[in-house]
Amino acid sequence: MVLLVQACANAILSAGLTSTMVFADVDQKKVKGEVMDFVHGGAFHHANVKAAEPNYDGSEDSDIIIITAGARQRPGESRLDLVSRNARIFASIIPPLVARSPAALLLVVSNPVDILTAIAARLAGLPRGRVFGSGTYLDSSRLRVDLSTQLGVSPQSIHANILGEHGDSSVAVASVANLAGGRFADAALTPDLWGELHRRVVGAASEVIALKGYTNWGVGAAVGALVGFILRDEKRVVPVSVAAAGAYGIEDDVFLSLPAVLGRGGVERVVRVPLSQTEQEQLRKSAHSLAKVASSVAL
């Protein structure tokens, strides 16, 4: 997780989004080294970078708490066993962090992000909307980049989202995707090609990991962007992992990615977009698959 922390911190500091950044980790030697390395660049990023104590003293009154902590999957370990181990890690870190910063927003980046965001919300006890996950925000960026390559335009001109689970049951929303307001149906983007692009998005992280051993820069850029939307109170509509029950016909008490307004107070509301009947059914299936895993995790 250290490489992910580096990428997130670098994105936030390079954008000049904060005056103070506090690192916290059980490995005090490692965290002090990271802080020292960032401090050496203090003349360039103009922020006070410091390390919290082992009991998280020094992190008081934070505006945003970003959680990247998590255990790595062991060979042969089931997803449920991994989630259970990460739940225990969360139980040891989230209550003391929130106790020191009760007005903070909690942004979960650790995977599996949807289930761990739900666990974080239970542990934090904060109002709805102040705990959310990075979800499919990076997945949506990957889709836009692939589409931009396919269509020969800038990713900024493409509006397309991945919703649902950050994982295999995600939903690539074709019904409202558009190029500068024009439907993709008018851009010769066939259903088969759309499906292939979605498969590439789902497999993108695995491909990067196979090549370099981990992912960090894309996630870091996504987290930096989310932090910017919050601190600038942009009211930006982005797909992030939120409490989903009651939206789009979802009955399960789960967190998954939906279009949400993100501002200084966190997730202000979920935006309802006109999904097709098939997409809504896929979204509900995604929620149900997450609920089955979440129901088996004990804190």
C-alpha positions in Angstrom: 0.0 0.0 0.0 3.0 2.3 0.4 3.2 3.0 -3.4 -0.5 3.8 -3.4 0.0 6.2 -0.5 2.8 7.9 -2.4 0.7 8.4 -5.5 -2.2 9.8 -3.6 -0.1 12.1 -1.6 1.9 13.3 -4.6 -1.3 14.1 -6.5 -2.7 16.1 -3.6 0.5 18.0 -2.8 1.3 18.7 -6.4 -2.1 20.3 -6.9 -1.6 22.5 -3.9 -4.8 21.2 -2.3 -3.7 21.2 1.3 -1.6 23.2 3.8 -1.1 20.2 6.0 -0.8 16.4 5.3 -0.5 13.8 8.1 0.7 10.3 7.4 -0.3 7.4 9.7 0.9 3.8 9.6 1.7 1.0 11.9 5.2 0.9 10.4 6.6 4.0 12.1 10.0 3.7 10.5 8.5 3.6 7.0 6.1 6.4 7.6 8.9 8.6 9.0 11.0 7.9 5.9 8.1 8.9 3.6 7.4 12.1 5.5 11.1 13.0 5.4 11.2 12.4 1.6 8.1 14.6 1.1 9.5 17.3 3.5 12.6 17.6 1.4 10.3 18.9 -1.4 8.6 21.4 0.8 10.0 24.3 -1.1 8.0 23.1 -4.1 4.7 22.0 -2.7 4.4 24.5 0.2 2.7 22.1 2.6 3.4 21.0 6.2 3.9 17.2 6.0 4.2 15.2 9.2 3.7 11.8 10.8 1.1 10.9 13.3 2.0 9.1 16.5 1.2 5.3 16.7 -2.0 6.1 18.5 -2.9 8.7 15.8 -2.2 11.7 17.9 -1.2 14.5 15.6 -4.0 13.8 13.1 -6.6 15.9 15.0 -9.1 18.1 13.2 -8.4 16.6 9.8 -10.8 17.7 7.0 -10.5 14.4 5.0 -9.3 11.0 6.2 -8.1 8.9 3.3 -7.9 5.1 4.0 -5.6 3.1 1.9 -4.7 0.4 4.6 -5.4 -3.2 3.8 -3.9 -6.7 3.8 -2.6 -8.3 0.7 -4.4 -11.4 -0.5 -2.5 -14.6 0.4 -2.1 -17.4 -2.1 -5.2 -19.5 -2.0 -7.0 -17.1 0.2 -10.7 -16.5 -0.5 -12.1 -13.1 -1.1 -14.2 -13.4 2.1 -11.2 -14.3 4.2 -9.4 -11.2 2.8 -12.3 -9.0 3.6 -12.5 -10.3 7.1 -8.8 -9.6 7.7 -9.2 -6.1 6.3 -12.3 -5.5 8.5 -10.2 -6.3 11.5 -7.6 -3.7 10.3 -10.3 -1.1 9.8 -11.7 -1.8 13.3 -8.3 -0.9 14.8 -7.8 2.3 12.9 -11.1 4.0 12.0 -12.5 4.6 15.5 -9.4 6.4 16.9 -9.0 8.4 13.7 -12.6 9.6 13.8 -12.4 10.3 17.5 -9.6 12.8 16.8 -11.4 14.3 13.7 -15.2 13.9 14.3 -16.0 16.5 11.6 -13.9 14.8 8.9 -15.0 13.1 5.7 -13.8 9.5 5.3 -12.7 8.5 1.8 -12.0 4.7 1.5 -9.6 3.6 -1.3 -8.7 0.1 0.0 -10.0 -2.9 -1.9 -12.5 -4.4 -2.1 -13.6 -0.8 -1.8 -17.4 -1.2 -1.8 -17.5 -3.7 1.1 -14.8 -2.0 3.0 -16.6 1.4 2.6 -19.7 -0.2 4.1 -17.6 -1.5 7.0 -15.9 1.9 7.5 -19.3 3.6 7.6 -20.5 1.2 10.4 -17.3 1.7 12.4 -17.2 5.5 11.9 -20.8 6.2 12.9 -20.7 9.4 10.9 -23.8 10.9 9.1 -24.7 9.5 5.7 -22.7 11.1 3.0 -19.6 11.7 5.0 -18.2 8.2 4.4 -17.7 7.1 0.8 -15.3 5.2 -1.4 -13.3 5.9 -4.6 -15.5 3.2 -6.2 -15.6 3.2 -10.0 -14.2 6.7 -10.5 -11.0 5.4 -11.9 -12.8 2.6 -13.9 -14.9 5.4 -15.5 -11.7 7.3 -16.4 -10.3 4.1 -18.0 -13.5 3.7 -20.0 -13.3 7.4 -21.2 -9.7 7.0 -22.2 -10.4 3.8 -24.2 -13.4 5.6 -25.9 -11.2 8.6 -26.7 -8.7 6.4 -28.4 -11.5 4.6 -30.3 -13.1 7.9 -31.4 -10.1 10.1 -31.8 -11.2 12.8 -29.3 -10.1 14.0 -25.9 -11.3 12.0 -22.9 -12.6 15.3 -21.5 -15.2 15.4 -24.3 -16.6 12.0 -23.4 -19.2 11.5 -20.7 -19.4 7.8 -19.7 -19.6 6.0 -16.4 -19.0 2.6 -14.9 -21.5 2.1 -12.0 -22.1 -0.6 -9.4 -19.3 -2.7 -8.0 -15.7 -1.8 -8.4 -15.1 -5.3 -9.8 -16.5 -8.0 -12.1 -20.2 -7.1 -11.7 -19.7 -3.5 -12.6 -22.1 -1.9 -15.2 -20.8 0.1 -18.2 -23.7 2.5 -18.8 -24.2 2.9 -22.5 -27.7 4.3 -22.5 -26.7 7.9 -21.4 -23.1 7.9 -22.5 -22.3 10.6 -25.0 -19.7 12.5 -27.0 -20.1 16.2 -26.4 -23.8 15.6 -26.1 -24.1 13.3 -29.1 -25.2 9.7 -28.6 -22.6 7.1 -29.2 -25.1 5.4 -31.5 -24.2 8.2 -33.9 -20.5 7.5 -33.5 -20.6 3.9 -34.9 -20.0 2.4 -31.4 -21.7 -1.0 -31.6 -22.9 -3.0 -28.6 -20.2 -5.6 -29.2 -17.5 -2.9 -29.2 -19.0 -1.4 -26.0 -18.9 -4.8 -24.4 -15.3 -5.2 -25.4 -14.4 -1.8 -23.9 -16.1 -2.8 -20.7 -14.1 -6.0 -20.5 -10.9 -4.1 -21.0 -11.8 -1.8 -18.1 -12.6 -4.7 -15.8 -9.2 -6.3 -16.7 -7.2 -3.1 -16.7 -5.8 -3.4 -13.2 -4.8 -7.0 -13.6 -3.0 -6.1 -16.8 -1.0 -3.3 -15.1 -0.2 -5.6 -12.2 1.0 -8.3 -14.5 3.4 -5.7 -16.1 4.7 -3.8 -13.1 3.4 -5.6 -10.0 0.9 -3.1 -8.7 -1.2 -0.1 -9.6 -0.8 3.3 -8.1 -0.6 6.3 -10.4 -4.1 6.1 -11.9 -5.6 5.6 -8.4 -3.5 8.4 -7.0 -4.7 10.8 -9.7 -8.3 9.8 -9.1 -8.0 10.3 -5.4 -6.3 13.7 -6.0 -9.2 14.7 -8.2 -11.8 13.7 -5.7 -10.1 15.6 -2.9 -10.0 18.7 -5.2 -13.7 18.4 -5.9 -14.4 18.3 -2.2 -12.1 21.1 -1.0 -13.2 23.4 -3.8 -16.8 22.5 -3.1 -17.3 21.9 -6.8 -20.6 19.9 -6.5 -19.1 17.7 -9.2 -21.2 14.7 -10.2 -18.9 11.6 -10.1 -19.4 7.8 -9.7 -18.3 7.0 -6.1 -19.2 4.3 -3.7 -22.2 5.4 -1.6 -25.0 3.9 0.5 -27.2 2.6 -2.3 -30.3 1.3 -0.7 -33.4 3.0 -2.1 -31.7 4.2 -5.3 -32.4 2.7 -8.7 -34.6 0.0 -7.1 -31.8 -1.3 -5.0 -33.1 -3.0 -1.8 -29.8 -4.4 -0.4 -28.1 -2.4 2.3 -24.8 -2.0 0.4 -22.3 0.6 -0.9 -21.6 0.7 -4.6 -20.9 3.4 -7.2 -23.7 5.7 -8.3 -23.5 9.2 -9.8 -23.3 11.5 -6.8 -22.8 15.2 -6.1 -19.5 15.7 -4.3 -18.8 18.8 -2.4 -17.4 20.2 0.8 -19.8 18.2 2.9 -19.1 14.9 1.1 -21.7 13.1 -0.9 -24.6 15.5 -1.0 -27.0 13.4 -3.0 -27.3 10.6 -5.6 -28.2 11.8 -9.1 -30.8 9.7 -10.9 -30.0 9.2 -14.6 -32.3 7.4 -17.0 -30.7 4.0 -17.1 -32.1 1.3 -19.4 -34.2 -1.5 -17.9 -31.3 -3.9 -18.5 -28.8 -1.6 -16.8 -31.0 -1.2 -13.8 -31.3 -5.0 -13.5 -27.5 -5.3 -13.8 -27.1 -2.7 -11.1 -29.4 -4.6 -8.7 -27.6 -7.8 -9.4 -24.3 -6.1 -8.6 -25.8 -4.9 -5.3 -27.0 -8.4 -4.5 -23.6 -10.0 -5.1 -22.0 -7.4 -2.8 -24.7 -8.0 -0.1 -24.0 -11.7 -0.1 -20.3 -11.1 0.7 -20.9 -8.3 3.2 -23.4 -10.4 5.2 -20.7 -12.9 5.9 -18.3 -10.4 7.4 -18.3 -10.0 11.2 -16.6 -7.1 12.9 
